[in-house]
Amino acid sequence: MHGQKGRHPDDLYATAHRLSIEFISANTTPAHTHSPSSTHWCLPPPGKLKLNVDGVCSTSVWKRGLGAVVRNVHGDLMGAISVPITGCFSAKITELLAIWEGLQFA
C-alpha cells in the first residue's frame, strides 16, 4: 500500500493461501539426507534379544525423537518405545541419546 494502489482482497487471499500451502509443504515433507542402507537386519543368536535404536531430528521445529525396538530370535516384537525430546542437538548426540534410552528400556 504505502502510496501504491491496493490489491483486491480476492487476490490477497489467493496469494496468502498459496504461500501457506507452500510453507506447510516445505515444513512437513521429510528431507532424505542419506540413501537406504543395503544391509539387512539379522536375527539375534538363540536365547538372546536384539535391541535396535534410532534418533531423528526435525531442524524446522527443533524437536528430536528417539526410538527403540526389541525383537526375539524369531523376529517377533517384544517391546518398543518412542521418546519425543525438545532441544538443539547434533545428529551424533541424538543417536547417543537414542542408545541411552534404548539401554534403559532394555
N, C-alpha and C positions, 0 to 999 in steps of 0.2 A: 504494500500500500504506500505509505510514505511518499506521496506526490505522484504515484502511479495509479492508473486505473485498476480498481479491484477486480478480482476474478469472480466468476459466477459460483455460487455455493455448490452447485452440482459438480463443477469442475474441481473445486477444492476437495469435496468428498471423494470423488473418484481417485484423485491423486493420493489422498491420505489413506484410502483403502488399499490401493496398490502397494504403497510403501509399507503399510503394516503387514501385509501378506509377505512381502519380500523380507522384512525384518524377522518375522516368525519363522519363515522357511530357513533363513540363514542361521538361526539360533537353535533349531530343532533337528536339522539334518546332521547325523553323525559324521564326523570327519575321520576318514580312514587314513591313519598315519603309517600303517605297515600292512604288508600283504599277509594273508593267512599262512600259518605255518604248514609245512608239508609233512611234519611229523605226526604220528598217530598216538592217541592215548593208549597206554599199556596197562593191563590189569596188574594189580598188586600180587605179590607172591602168596601162595596158600597160607591161610592163617593170619594175614595182615590186612590192614585197611590202607587206602590211599587218600591223601589229602591234596586237593588242588585249590589254589588261591589265585585271585586276580584283583587288581586295583584299577579303577578307571578315573579319568579326570574330565571335567567339563570346565574349561577355562572361561567360557562365556558367563557362567553363573558362579564360579569359584566354589564348586562343590565337587566332592570326591565320593566314590563308592567303593566299598571293599566287599569281597565275596569269597566264600569258601564252600567246597563240597567234599564229602567223604563218601567213598564207594568201597564195596567189598570185592572179593576175588571174582565174583560173577558180574561185576559192573553195576550192581544194584545200588541205588542211592540210599545211604544210611543216615545222612543228615546234611543240612545246608544252612548257611546264614548269609545275610546281606546287611551291611552296616553303612548307612549314609554318614558322611562327615563333612563339615564345612571348614574351609581353610585353603590356603595357598601353599601347596607342597609340590616339590618336584616329582616327576614320574617315579624316580627311584625310591623316594621317601614313601610315596603312595603304595608302591609294591611292598616295601618293608612293613608298612602298617597292615597290609593285607595278610602278610605272612604271620605277623604277630597275632592278629585277630583269629586267623585260622588255627594257629597252635593253641591259643586259649580255648577255642571252641572244641578242638580235638581232645 
